[in-house]
């Protein structure tokens, strides 16, 4: 019985981690697209105007 509970708990943790990692991949992809668009629209280069204020 204990082994069954441990296996189910492990499946739940790994399933939750898989979902979280999947969401993080989509967020990372969106940030990458925004960064590339910002780089393209400002012309890139060190002397160009930055589209962010960091």
CORZI-V572621 format. One record per pair of residues at least 12 apart in sequence whose C-alpha atoms are under 10 Angstrom apart, sorted by the first residue. I is the first residue (numbers start at 1). J is the second residue. If there is no record, write none. Layout:
i:I j:J
i:I j:J
This chain:
i:35 j:51
i:35 j:52
i:38 j:50
i:38 j:51
i:38 j:52
i:39 j:51
